[in-house]
């Protein structure tokens, strides 16, 4: 059912629900991680370098030579049938002079397949 507590593959009545977690360092659009089964990442990013799969096989864009920017990844996932189920953002504090370089966003995308 769950892998690393984030990626879930639920099979019920011949339906499958794919759940993918995308965490982005917003100031650097090519600094993100995708937490999902490797087969799902390869479907989303067929040209992902093997060296980019780190920490239990999850994808790290920083380790890829030619990563897409995260907005292109989200666009591609939507075209593949994923929907944004939830999103959050946080970090950075302009009141103390932080230029938002630590601002992160977290997206949960799901897709139901028959």
C-alpha positions as CSV (number, residue, x, y, z in Angstrom):
1,X,0.0,0.0,0.0
2,X,2.4,2.7,1.1
3,X,6.0,3.3,0.2
4,X,8.1,5.7,2.3
5,X,4.8,7.0,3.8
6,X,4.2,9.3,0.8
7,X,3.7,7.3,-2.4
8,X,0.7,5.1,-2.4
9,X,-0.6,2.6,-4.8
10,X,-4.2,1.5,-3.9
11,X,-5.7,-1.3,-5.9
12,X,-9.4,-1.9,-5.4
13,X,-12.1,-3.2,-7.8
14,X,-9.5,-3.2,-10.7
15,X,-8.9,0.6,-10.1
16,X,-5.5,2.0,-9.2
17,X,-4.8,5.3,-7.6
18,X,-1.3,6.8,-8.1
19,X,-0.2,9.3,-5.6
20,X,2.9,11.5,-6.2
21,X,4.5,14.0,-3.9
22,X,6.4,16.9,-5.4
23,X,8.5,19.2,-3.1
24,X,10.0,22.3,-4.7
25,X,12.5,24.9,-3.6
26,X,10.5,27.7,-5.4
27,X,13.4,30.1,-5.8
28,X,15.3,27.5,-7.9
29,X,12.8,26.0,-10.4
30,X,15.1,23.1,-11.1
31,X,15.5,22.1,-7.4
32,X,12.7,19.7,-6.6
33,X,12.1,16.1,-5.5
34,X,9.5,13.7,-6.7
35,X,8.5,11.0,-4.2
36,X,6.9,8.2,-6.1
37,X,7.5,4.7,-7.5
38,X,10.3,4.8,-10.0
39,X,8.0,3.6,-12.8
40,X,5.7,6.6,-12.3
41,X,8.7,9.0,-12.3
42,X,9.9,7.4,-15.6
43,X,6.4,7.9,-17.1
44,X,6.5,11.6,-16.0
45,X,10.2,12.1,-16.9
46,X,11.2,9.4,-19.5
47,X,14.6,11.0,-19.9
48,X,15.5,11.1,-16.2
49,X,19.1,10.2,-15.5
50,X,19.7,7.1,-13.3
51,X,22.0,9.3,-11.1
52,X,19.0,11.4,-10.2
53,X,17.3,8.6,-8.3
54,X,18.4,9.0,-4.7
55,X,17.0,8.2,-1.2
56,X,15.0,5.0,-1.7
57,X,14.7,5.6,-5.5
58,X,13.0,9.0,-5.4
59,X,13.9,11.5,-8.0
60,X,16.1,14.6,-7.2
61,X,16.2,17.2,-10.0
62,X,19.4,18.6,-8.6
63,X,21.1,15.3,-9.5
64,X,19.8,15.3,-13.1
65,X,21.9,17.0,-15.8
66,X,18.9,18.3,-17.8
67,X,15.9,18.6,-15.5
68,X,12.7,20.2,-16.5
69,X,11.5,23.2,-14.4
70,X,8.9,22.1,-11.8
71,X,6.0,23.9,-13.5
72,X,6.7,21.9,-16.7
73,X,6.6,18.7,-14.5
74,X,3.2,19.7,-13.1
75,X,1.9,20.6,-16.6
76,X,3.0,17.2,-17.9
77,X,1.5,15.4,-14.9
78,X,-1.9,17.1,-15.5
79,X,-1.7,16.0,-19.2
80,X,-1.1,12.5,-17.9
81,X,-4.3,12.6,-16.0
82,X,-3.1,13.7,-12.5
83,X,-5.0,16.2,-10.5
84,X,-3.6,18.4,-7.7
85,X,-5.2,17.1,-4.6
86,X,-3.4,19.4,-2.1
87,X,-0.7,21.9,-2.0
88,X,1.1,23.9,0.7
89,X,3.9,26.5,0.9
90,X,6.1,27.9,3.6
91,X,9.5,29.2,4.6
92,X,11.1,32.5,4.0
93,X,10.5,35.6,6.1
94,X,10.7,39.0,4.3
95,X,10.3,40.8,7.6
96,X,13.8,39.8,8.6
97,X,15.4,40.3,5.2
98,X,15.0,36.7,3.9
99,X,14.7,36.9,0.1
100,X,12.4,33.9,0.0
101,X,15.3,31.6,-1.1
102,X,14.1,29.0,1.4
103,X,10.4,29.1,0.3
104,X,9.1,25.6,-0.5
105,X,6.0,24.3,-2.0
106,X,4.6,20.8,-1.6
107,X,2.1,19.3,-4.1
108,X,0.2,16.1,-3.8
109,X,-1.0,14.9,-7.2
110,X,-3.3,11.9,-7.7
111,X,-4.5,9.9,-10.7
112,X,-7.1,7.2,-10.8
113,X,-6.6,4.5,-13.4
114,X,-9.1,1.8,-14.4
